[in-house]
Amino acid sequence: MGATTAVGIALLLATAYFSIDQRASLERLFEKQSQNLVDSLGAFAIEQLISLDYPALEYAIAVAGKKNDSILFVEVTHHGQGVARFGNPDAAGPEFVSEIRWRDSDAPGIGKIRVIFSSHDRDALQAASLRDHLITMLLIFIVMCFSLRWLLRRTVIGPIEHLTSRTEQAITDALPELALASKPVPRAVDEIQLLDERFGSLLEGLKRRDLARSQAEQALVEHQNNLEQLVEARTHELKLAQEEATRLNQVKSEFLAAASHDLRQPLQAINLFHSVLKGTGLNEEQQRLSHYLSLSLTSLGDLLNALLDISKLDAGRIKPVPDTIDVEALFRQIDAEFSSLALDKGLRFKLYFPFRRLAVFTDAKLLLSMLNNLIGNALKYTDTGGILVGIRRRGDRAIIQIWDTGIGISAENTRKIYDEYFQIGNQARDRAKGLGLGLSIVKRLAKLLGTEVICRSRHGKGSVFEFALPLADEALLPVRELLPAAVSESAVESCWLGRRVVVVEDDALLASAVDIALRAKGISVSSYASAELALSASDIAGADIYLSDFRLPGMDGVEMLKTIQRQAMHPIRAVILTGETLPERIKIAESSGWTVLFKPVDFPQLLSALEGQLN
């Protein structure tokens, strides 16, 4: 009976312990839920605190307080000053405070939120839970008490009492003097020893698991460190590669600029000598050779001008000037320029223009440059069949298309064709097919005109390039040519009577060509090989017009002209010749305010520029 009582007392103590623990758990749950609610309200208040929208904040916490009966009072402070509150500030109950921070930053909080909750619901919940728990535990404990009493009586107490009774009987029979003092001694059972062994094994297993986990974590940290070092090394290598690519690209640009400039010098001289030669009364054979020379000069000039166009586009020196363009006049000009070239290659050249009158709104010069490159490419890469240039309406846009039956473009090369110096089917680098800059120029021009060139092609079948332009009102079309007419070869010599031109050019061959060409028109010429020699002349400020190279030894042409203008104490007339292709050098020349011509220039263009300054 004593053992049963002890078990009952133990069960009651366990019931009391679990009841207290249950109450503590409910208390912790209430605190956690309340704190989470306070944190949520604080997170919601961040935006209103930052925007200083305190009325909206107060309205929001009022809505939250009315929806939750357990909230008695809410107060939000911003930098220590109360900005919004709800409820009774004198209310009694559990109070929770949360600091309001901008996200998870370590910066000081921007405010605090304090909430007082009602303890009524919590106490009621705790009381109900405790009551249910106590009833359940009491029923369980009653059943367990009776079960344990029966079990202990059967398995432990009964045998022990039987053993005790027999021992006491033996003691009484053998040692009656010890009968009153002797008590049964409990003995440990094997199950307890087995449990002890099992706990020992469990603890040993836990130690081994913790050791293995620690080793795995250490290995993971080492792997992460190695990975970070590898990524850092790869990033450094990539940075070095990018820097090297940038350096090589700069070297390439400088080399091409220098090579282009050096090539333009003799080409400019050849152009001028050729212009003089054409006016010397050539026979038929000489005229034929002169024509071939003109074609060669034009081809070489086109190659160098492509480099110049790229530089000017990259420098942002080309600005579109949109106007209403007559599409019929545009197609007439295309036909005049390319139909004979197609015929020379045995190709059909057709224009598709189904509208009697149509106008687009764009820059005429840039549009013609785009079409010249696209149609020129079609001619270069088409050996059989033909070329079709067409236009059609699509909503408020005009779609211009250039079709060809040429070599076509493979799918993997469709995007590469717009890269600089990329060419298809020109492994031998045939100069007749250019440098591979045409489509790169087209892409830049299309961007300036606010459009995009789309290419569709089948390898070995042909290609089509198309782009869209905004339509314009046909009623605004003037009766005029698309572009100004070409400059006439014959200059108006009367405007040069009594005029003196100063030529400053360090290239002796080009200086001689300019001198001969100008004197052939009866113009008085003074030539100098450098800016220093020109400035040392006593009458340098008395010339009517100046023709100077931009790149001169020592002082450049722009600085020289500015110096002469300061000496003359009045604005001077000047034309600057340059073979520069670097964007920054072009910008310096064009910002001078004088006319800039890019080599090679034929003599009529040069003479026209000089006359433009005089007029």
RATASUL-V694697 format. One record per run of one state. SS is the DSSP state (H for helix, E for strand, C for the rest). FROM is the first residue (numbers start at 1). LEN is the number of residues. If there is no record, write none. Layout:
SS,FROM,LEN ; SS,FROM,LEN
//
This chain:
C,1,1 ; H,2,50 ; C,52,2 ; H,54,14 ; C,68,3 ; E,71,8 ; C,79,2 ; E,81,7 ; C,88,7 ; E,95,6 ; C,101,10 ; E,111,7 ; C,118,1 ; H,119,56 ; C,175,1 ; H,176,3 ; C,179,11 ; H,190,89 ; C,279,5 ; H,284,31 ; C,315,8 ; E,323,4 ; H,327,18 ; C,345,3 ; E,348,6 ; C,354,5 ; E,359,4 ; C,363,1 ; H,364,17 ; C,381,5 ; E,386,9 ; C,395,2 ; E,397,8 ; C,405,6 ; H,411,3 ; C,414,2 ; H,416,3 ; C,419,12 ; H,431,3 ; C,434,4 ; H,438,11 ; C,449,5 ; E,454,5 ; C,459,3 ; E,462,10 ; C,472,2 ; H,474,3 ; C,477,16 ; H,493,4 ; C,497,3 ; E,500,5 ; C,505,3 ; H,508,13 ; C,521,3 ; E,524,5 ; C,529,2 ; H,531,6 ; C,537,3 ; H,540,3 ; C,543,2 ; E,545,5 ; C,550,7 ; H,557,12 ; C,569,5 ; E,574,5 ; C,579,4 ; H,583,8 ; C,591,4 ; E,595,4 ; C,599,4 ; H,603,12 ; C,615,1
//
